[in-house]
Amino acid sequence: MKRIVLILALALAGCWRVTIRDATVPVGGTPIEYDNKWHSGLIIGLAELSGPYDLSKVCPRDWAEIHTETSFVNGLVEFLTFNIYTPQSVTVRCAAH
């Protein structure tokens, strides 16, 4: 019974995503290290381990879209570390200027 409750809790916990778009058109020239890169946090995301991204270095001409997501794997890692380590997947797309 406990195993079923655990499986249901994981399945119903869900994943979430946020996409921020600029008015510019994205292009596929984003460096690969910023495609689904894990952004690390601590204690339910209250403190950052990765630090902020320098978008002027990632996209010298400007950014068009930033997508953050807590995937199933990210959520599983959170669950296994009792919400001490809280990773998110981040994708940055550059503008087509």
N, C-alpha and C positions, 0 to 999 in steps of 0.2 A: 504494500500500500504506500509506504514512504517513497519508494522508487517512482511510482506513478505520479504522486504529488510533485516530486522534484522535476520530472519530465514536463508536466503541465506548467509548472512555474517558469521553467526555462522557455517553453514554447510561447507562453502568454506574455512574457516580459517584453517582447517585441524589440524591434530595432528602430532607430530614429535617424532622420537625415535633415540637414539644412543646406539649402543652396542660396548663395548670395550672387546676384547677377548685376553687372554694370551695364550701361547702355551700349557697350561695344560688342562686336562680334567675336566669339572665341575662335582660336586657331589651334591646330593640333601640335604646335611647336613647343609645348611645355616640356621641360626636362623630365625624364622618366622618374627621378627621385621624388618628384612632387605629384606622382600619380598613385593614389592610394597609400601615401606615406602615413605611417602611424605617428600620431601626435600623442605624447605621453603626459598623463596627469596623475595626481595623487589625491587620495581621500575624496572620492566622489567628484573629482575634477576641480577641487578648490585651489590646488596649487599646480602649476605647470612645471614639468620636467624638461620638455622640449624647448620651451621659450617661444617667443613670437617668430614668425617667418618674415624675412626681409623680402617683401614682394618686389622691390626695385631690382634685386639681383635675380629673382626667379623670372620676372617678366619686365625687362628693361623698357619696353614700350607701354606698359600698363597691363593690368589684369582685366579679364572679362568675367570670370566665374570662379567662385570658391565653393567647394562642396565638402561638407563634413558629414560623417556618418558613423554611427555606432552599429557595426555589423554584428552578425551572430558570433563570429570569432572574438571580436572586441568584447561583447557582452559576456561571453564565456570566460574570458580572461578576468574581467571584472568580478564575476561571480566566484571564480576559483581563488581570487586574492581578497575576498571579502570587501570589495570596493576600495581597497587601498591603492591598487594600480588601476587607473582608468584610461585605457587607450581609445583613440578615435582614428578613423581613416580620413585623410585629407587629400583632396585633389584640387590643384590650382590650374586654371586654363588661362592662357595669355590672350591679349587682344590682338586683332588682325590689322592694326594700323598700318 
